[in-house]
Amino acid sequence: MPRGPRLTDRLGITHPIIQAPMAGGASTVALAIAVTNAGALGSLAAPYLAPTQIADAAAAIRAGTGGPFGINLFAPTPVPAAADPTAAMSALAPFHAELGLAPPTVPVAGGIDFAAQFAAALASPATVLSFTFGVLTSEQVAAVQSRGMMLVGTATTVAEAVQLEALGVDAVVAQGAEAGGHRGSFAGDFGASMIGTLALVPQMVDAVGIPVIASGGIMDGRGIAAALALGAQAVQMGTAFLTADEAGITEGYKQLILSTPESATRVTRAFSGRPARGIVNRAMTAIEGDAGAILPFPLQNALTRPMRNAATAQDRPEFLSLWAGQALTLARRQPAAAMVARLVEETDAVLARLRPGS
Ligand SMILES: Cc1cc2nc3c(=O)[nH]c(=O)nc-3n(C[C@H](O)[C@H](O)[C@H](O)COP(=O)(O)O)c2cc1C
């Protein structure tokens, strides 16, 4: 049994639905506002934002809604060992030429000042701070809680959830292997941490006393009802919101989500150097095929950024990191508010159908 008040009450939301923070422009201020105003939790993805951008985006969300919303950051990861970028740069060179870009240049790590991002998040009107890729220091945990924000970590194994609970987070996202985007794994081998949502959630629920938020492959009311049945107190949905009208991805990317079969996503290091699930495309296949041509995170991410930015501007999905989860064929094209209302209706219908005598 979960201890303490229910997560929805603590988050101040009506429906147990969290719009996943999606870095790189996929989740937008408009999306967060629409989701929060529909009674779920909107999220601002701040991992790649400068402190002033975090302040501006959070203020814009607050201007659009009086409700709760979250800010998400990447926990600091170890600085990668020096690596020769020559092969990785050569692998990208033909794509740069095709996109009309100058040849790739040597990528540099850095540019992200976590302490400054964290300070900006704390100073913002957000009511929740979530993070992935690791842990925070106990001083940072105390700072979040003394500011009155809820703190949510991300775990891909039971052991990671136990570690996050010991750190003092208020809730944990159980990120199953189906999930789109980067793996949050931080305390074990990436491959061994590929546990499906159906297996991960109940084991995590049994192991920790804090609320568990199910994430990965949840696209409609059936998925939400299933997650609640497994003991999750809420769900965090990414891919489902990528096809919302307010999502910031290109039209080509949206169309691929709507038309790609469930067998055509893969976890790859090709775009960032860190495992992430996305739709298989030309760039992914070519970069993976160039043995030894992938730099560690965040160097590979910095290296592929010009290609991804140009591909976004030109709507050339074959050169984009098309992050998406395994249940992508269930995606629907709708405004976010209609999507939340539909998810709630569907969940209620599934739960009513399962009730004996109904
Ligand atoms: C495009 C995209 C970007 C994402 N970026 C982030 C992020 O910045 N921070 C984070 O904690 N999770 C991120 N995720 C992972 C989500 O939080 C969530 O675990 C995932 O979307 C759940 O699986 P689903 O896509 O099948 O719903 C991202 C997911 C996608 C699809």
The ligand as an SDF file (V2000), in Angstrom:
LIG
                    3D

 31 33  0  0  0  0  0  0  0  0999 V2000
   11.2980   12.8590  -27.7750 C   0  0  0  0  0  0  0  0  0  0  0  0
   11.5450   12.4170  -26.3590 C   0  0  0  0  0  0  0  0  0  0  0  0
   12.3740   13.1770  -25.5520 C   0  0  0  0  0  0  0  0  0  0  0  0
   12.5560   12.8160  -24.2050 C   0  0  0  0  0  0  0  0  0  0  0  0
   13.3200   13.6350  -23.3970 N   0  0  0  0  0  0  0  0  0  0  0  0
   13.3490   13.3860  -22.0560 C   0  0  0  0  0  0  0  0  0  0  0  0
   13.9270   14.3300  -21.1610 C   0  0  0  0  0  0  0  0  0  0  0  0
   14.4220   15.3790  -21.5670 O   0  0  0  0  0  0  0  0  0  0  0  0
   13.9380   14.0420  -19.8510 N   0  0  0  0  0  0  0  0  0  0  0  0
   13.3570   12.8830  -19.3380 C   0  0  0  0  0  0  0  0  0  0  0  0
   13.3660   12.6880  -18.1210 O   0  0  0  0  0  0  0  0  0  0  0  0
   12.8010   11.9740  -20.1690 N   0  0  0  0  0  0  0  0  0  0  0  0
   12.7730   12.2110  -21.5020 C   0  0  0  0  0  0  0  0  0  0  0  0
   12.1630   11.3030  -22.3410 N   0  0  0  0  0  0  0  0  0  0  0  0
   11.6470   10.0270  -21.7840 C   0  0  0  0  0  0  0  0  0  0  0  0
   10.2660   10.2100  -21.1690 C   0  0  0  0  0  0  0  0  0  0  0  0
   10.3690   10.8400  -19.9130 O   0  0  0  0  0  0  0  0  0  0  0  0
    9.5460    8.8750  -20.9500 C   0  0  0  0  0  0  0  0  0  0  0  0
   10.3160    8.0180  -20.1500 O   0  0  0  0  0  0  0  0  0  0  0  0
    9.1840    8.1580  -22.2370 C   0  0  0  0  0  0  0  0  0  0  0  0
    8.7080    9.0410  -23.2040 O   0  0  0  0  0  0  0  0  0  0  0  0
    8.1210    7.1020  -21.9350 C   0  0  0  0  0  0  0  0  0  0  0  0
    7.9080    6.2500  -23.0010 O   0  0  0  0  0  0  0  0  0  0  0  0
    6.8300    6.5430  -24.1860 P   0  0  0  0  0  0  0  0  0  0  0  0
    7.5630    7.4750  -25.1010 O   0  0  0  0  0  0  0  0  0  0  0  0
    6.6070    5.1960  -24.7520 O   0  0  0  0  0  0  0  0  0  0  0  0
    5.6390    7.1830  -23.5400 O   0  0  0  0  0  0  0  0  0  0  0  0
   11.9650   11.6410  -23.6840 C   0  0  0  0  0  0  0  0  0  0  0  0
   11.1420   10.8630  -24.5220 C   0  0  0  0  0  0  0  0  0  0  0  0
   10.9270   11.2340  -25.8440 C   0  0  0  0  0  0  0  0  0  0  0  0
   10.0110   10.3850  -26.6990 C   0  0  0  0  0  0  0  0  0  0  0  0
  1  2  1  0
  2  3  1  0
  2 30  2  0
  3  4  2  0
  4  5  1  0
  4 28  1  0
  5  6  2  0
  6  7  1  0
  6 13  1  0
  7  8  2  0
  7  9  1  0
  9 10  1  0
 10 11  2  0
 10 12  1  0
 12 13  2  0
 13 14  1  0
 14 15  1  0
 14 28  1  0
 15 16  1  0
 16 17  1  0
 16 18  1  0
 18 19  1  0
 18 20  1  0
 20 21  1  0
 20 22  1  0
 22 23  1  0
 23 24  1  0
 24 25  2  0
 24 26  1  0
 24 27  1  0
 28 29  2  0
 29 30  1  0
 30 31  1  0
M  END
$$$$
